[in-house]
Amino acid sequence: MSTVILTEAAALHIKDMMKHNEEEGAFLRVSVKGGGCSGLSYGMGFEHEVNANDEQLEQHGIKILVDKESAPILNGTKIDFKQSMMGGGFTIENPNAIASCGCGSSFRTATAAGTPEEC
């Protein structure tokens, strides 16, 4: 199983964002950091440098970086993009999350509690 699974819908939206922000050729970094009301939160952004501790993936033409500290927490995580009448956004389904907050952007796992903050 891949550390991060990017759906085709998410990849298409990321490619559009790369083009709009003149980031074609960049990597998509997916990470986990401490914070949020449940202790951990997700991060996604564009990057041009690969670090020594990065795992590299490629899905649907998107080059993805995940640092080795985030990799076990993200293992099997599916990133999708969903559109509705109220707008659209990325959804993240992490099979390792045992608790998450109401906003869906903060979580914790059985082995990583992070540093919870006030919502």
TILUM-589961 format. One record per residue: residue in one letter; residue number from 1; x, y, z of N, C-alpha, C in turn. Coordinates in steps of 0.001 Angstrom, whole numbers. Layout:
<recs>
mido;koltor;nX;nY;nZ;caX;caY;caZ;cX;cY;cZ
A;NUM;X;Y;Z;X;Y;Z;X;Y;Z
...
</recs>
This chain:
<recs>
mido;koltor;nX;nY;nZ;caX;caY;caZ;cX;cY;cZ
M;1;849;-1184;0;0;0;0;889;1239;0
S;2;477;2216;-759;1218;3465;-852;986;4316;397
T;3;1987;5105;761;1855;5996;1913;679;6938;1724
V;4;596;7558;543;-489;8490;212;-1104;8031;-1102
I;5;-2423;7977;-1142;-3142;7602;-2351;-3878;8843;-2841
L;6;-3504;9311;-4012;-4083;10511;-4605;-5111;10079;-5645
T;7;-6350;10542;-5513;-7361;10197;-6521;-7129;11027;-7778
E;8;-7751;10578;-8864;-7628;11308;-10120;-8223;12713;-9992
A;9;-9345;12832;-9270;-9977;14143;-9075;-9043;15090;-8327
A;10;-8375;14583;-7288;-7433;15416;-6535;-6256;15814;-7418
A;11;-5746;14859;-8191;-4609;15143;-9070;-4953;16215;-10100
L;12;-6140;16140;-10680;-6550;17148;-11671;-6626;18534;-11037
H;13;-7164;18615;-9823;-7270;19908;-9149;-5869;20433;-8774
I;14;-4996;19548;-8331;-3629;19953;-7982;-2904;20467;-9224
K;15;-3080;19790;-10361;-2455;20253;-11610;-2961;21644;-11980
D;16;-4266;21882;-11820;-4820;23216;-12088;-4199;24257;-11165
M;17;-4058;23914;-9881;-3449;24841;-8915;-1993;25117;-9276
M;18;-1266;24081;-9697;135;24257;-10094;243;25220;-11268
K;19;-630;25036;-12244;-607;25904;-13419;-949;27340;-13020
H;20;-2009;27511;-12237;-2460;28842;-11809;-1387;29575;-10994
N;21;-638;28826;-10182;390;29425;-9314;1797;29344;-9899
E;22;1887;28974;-11188;3171;28837;-11874;4121;27924;-11107
E;23;3593;26762;-10696;4362;25777;-9942;4493;24455;-10703
E;24;4296;24486;-12035;4446;23259;-12807;5825;22678;-12556
G;25;5884;21374;-12411;7157;20707;-12154;7503;20605;-10675
A;26;6739;21268;-9828;6997;21209;-8387;6517;19871;-7828
F;27;6989;19560;-6643;6511;18410;-5898;5337;18852;-5028
L;28;4434;17926;-4739;3399;18148;-3744;3901;17528;-2444
R;29;4119;18360;-1436;4531;17831;-139;3289;17609;709
V;30;3161;16377;1236;2091;16027;2157;2762;15711;3481
S;31;2291;16363;4549;2969;16208;5838;1980;16201;6988
V;32;2507;15883;8162;1758;15928;9406;2560;16793;10361
K;33;1878;17671;11079;2553;18499;12077;1704;18525;13342
G;34;2315;18887;14441;1588;19015;15694;675;20219;15646
G;35;-490;20081;16285;-1420;21205;16343;-2838;20775;16084
G;36;-3734;21722;16114;-5152;21424;15950;-5729;20896;17254
C;37;-7036;20869;17354;-7667;20494;18622;-7523;19015;18949
S;38;-7214;18159;17956;-7013;16738;18244;-5533;16371;18376
G;39;-4627;17296;18080;-3212;17065;18307;-2334;17054;17078
L;40;-2844;16608;15938;-2070;16562;14697;-2886;17220;13595
S;41;-2202;17803;12617;-2914;18374;11472;-2137;18081;10196
Y;42;-2852;18098;9092;-2269;17807;7783;-1703;19079;7166
G;43;-685;18899;6349;-138;19993;5574;46;19552;4131
M;44;-244;20439;3185;3;20185;1770;496;21484;1154
G;45;1516;21372;327;2044;22548;-337;2997;22145;-1443
F;46;3407;23120;-2237;4328;22867;-3341;5760;23112;-2891
E;47;6647;22285;-3393;8051;22393;-3029;8921;22008;-4221
H;48;10106;22576;-4282;11004;22303;-5407;12232;21507;-5004
E;49;12447;21321;-3719;13625;20607;-3235;13221;19305;-2562
V;50;13998;18251;-2799;13811;16964;-2125;14812;16891;-985
N;51;14334;16582;217;15214;16423;1377;15676;14972;1488
A;52;16774;14760;2180;17349;13420;2328;16380;12452;3003
N;53;15502;12946;3859;14585;12053;4579;13211;11960;3910
D;54;13107;12315;2623;11830;12286;1917;11617;10972;1177
E;55;10397;10482;1246;9933;9386;411;9327;10043;-820
Q;56;9659;9543;-2006;9125;10111;-3245;8135;9150;-3883
L;57;6998;9674;-4294;5958;8903;-4969;5550;9662;-6220
E;58;4885;8994;-7139;4279;9684;-8274;2958;9011;-8589
Q;59;1898;9799;-8643;562;9291;-8943;-158;10281;-9845
H;60;-738;9771;-10935;-1501;10592;-11886;-685;11796;-12374
G;61;632;11607;-12513;1488;12681;-13005;1896;13703;-11957
I;62;1531;13476;-10695;1911;14376;-9599;3045;13732;-8824
K;63;4153;14462;-8684;5278;13989;-7873;5015;14391;-6424
I;64;5048;13402;-5525;4672;13615;-4129;5869;13360;-3224
L;65;6019;14224;-2203;7040;14049;-1168;6356;13843;179
V;66;6847;12862;931;6396;12631;2305;7649;12403;3147
D;67;7826;13197;4214;9007;12996;5055;8841;11710;5856
K;68;9978;11108;6226;9962;9794;6884;9287;9822;8250
E;69;9198;10980;8884;8510;11090;10170;6991;11045;9972
S;70;6501;11643;8892;5068;11659;8604;4584;10354;7962
A;71;5472;9639;7276;5085;8459;6491;4281;7416;7273
P;72;4719;6983;8464;3921;5961;9152;2548;6463;9595
I;73;2441;7748;9886;1160;8330;10303;211;8432;9103
L;74;775;8674;7918;-21;8843;6702;-242;7546;5926
N;75;370;6456;6328;330;5215;5558;-1100;4815;5187
G;76;-1376;4763;3876;-2699;4391;3384;-3693;5534;3299
T;77;-3244;6766;3521;-4141;7926;3512;-4567;8271;2086
K;78;-5869;8462;1905;-6431;8793;591;-6785;10275;556
I;79;-6257;10962;-460;-6556;12382;-673;-7436;12486;-1913
D;80;-8601;13101;-1737;-9566;13242;-2823;-9962;14717;-2933
F;81;-10613;15073;-4021;-11192;16410;-4164;-12652;16226;-4503
K;82;-13523;16833;-3699;-14962;16693;-3903;-15592;18051;-4135
Q;83;-16490;18088;-5097;-17195;19313;-5462;-18663;19140;-5096
S;84;-19265;20169;-4516;-20696;20140;-4190;-21293;21507;-4512
M;85;-22564;21657;-4268;-23248;22924;-4517;-22690;24040;-3633
M;86;-22102;23669;-2503;-21561;24647;-1556;-20084;24938;-1808
G;87;-19508;24356;-2856;-18098;24566;-3151;-17363;23248;-3175
G;88;-16068;23314;-3191;-15266;22106;-3264;-14081;22181;-2334
G;89;-13464;21044;-2138;-12282;21010;-1293;-11685;19628;-1228
F;90;-10487;19566;-697;-9805;18293;-529;-10372;17570;686
T;91;-10495;16256;566;-10856;15419;1703;-9708;14463;1956
I;92;-9476;14170;3212;-8383;13279;3601;-8965;12174;4464
E;93;-8790;10937;4011;-9244;9762;4753;-8013;9003;5211
N;94;-7743;9062;6513;-6568;8425;7086;-7010;7218;7912
P;95;-6651;5993;7465;-7065;4802;8202;-6401;4676;9577
N;96;-5377;5460;9829;-4658;5416;11107;-5251;6349;12151
A;97;-6117;7264;11733;-6710;8233;12668;-7735;7524;13550
I;98;-7594;7684;14863;-8564;7094;15794;-9502;8154;16351
A;99;-9169;9413;16161;-10023;10516;16595;-9741;11713;15700
S;100;-10783;12489;15432;-10595;13719;14666;-11573;14754;15180
C;101;-11291;16010;14885;-12164;17086;15351;-13302;17288;14363
G;102;-14235;18108;14719;-15393;18371;13883;-15057;18992;12541
C;103;-13991;19774;12470;-13642;20426;11202;-12973;19450;10240
G;104;-12484;18321;10755;-11886;17304;9900;-10438;17539;9538
S;105;-9829;18610;10018;-8437;18877;9654;-7464;18512;10760
S;106;-7958;18097;11898;-7115;17728;13027;-7463;16305;13446
F;107;-6449;15541;13848;-6657;14144;14176;-5575;13644;15128
R;108;-5703;12405;15569;-4636;11726;16294;-4697;10250;15942
T;109;-3581;9556;16140;-3525;8123;15882;-3249;7404;17197
A;110;-3257;6080;17153;-2994;5304;18357;-1576;5516;18869
T;111;-637;5836;17971;761;5996;18358;1260;7436;18349
A;112;458;8365;17841;893;9764;17764;-250;10682;18171
A;113;-76;11327;19330;-1123;12220;19852;-886;13667;19454
G;114;352;14050;19122;634;15420;18733;528;16371;19905
T;115;240;17632;19607;119;18679;20613;-1209;19388;20433
P;116;-2263;18921;21123;-3582;19549;20977;-3574;21029;21351
E;117;-4376;21800;20605;-4532;23236;20843;-6020;23544;20919
E;118;-6337;24727;21370;-7737;25176;21406;-8240;25379;19983
C;119;-9502;25062;19759;-10120;25293;18434;-10483;26753;18276
</recs>
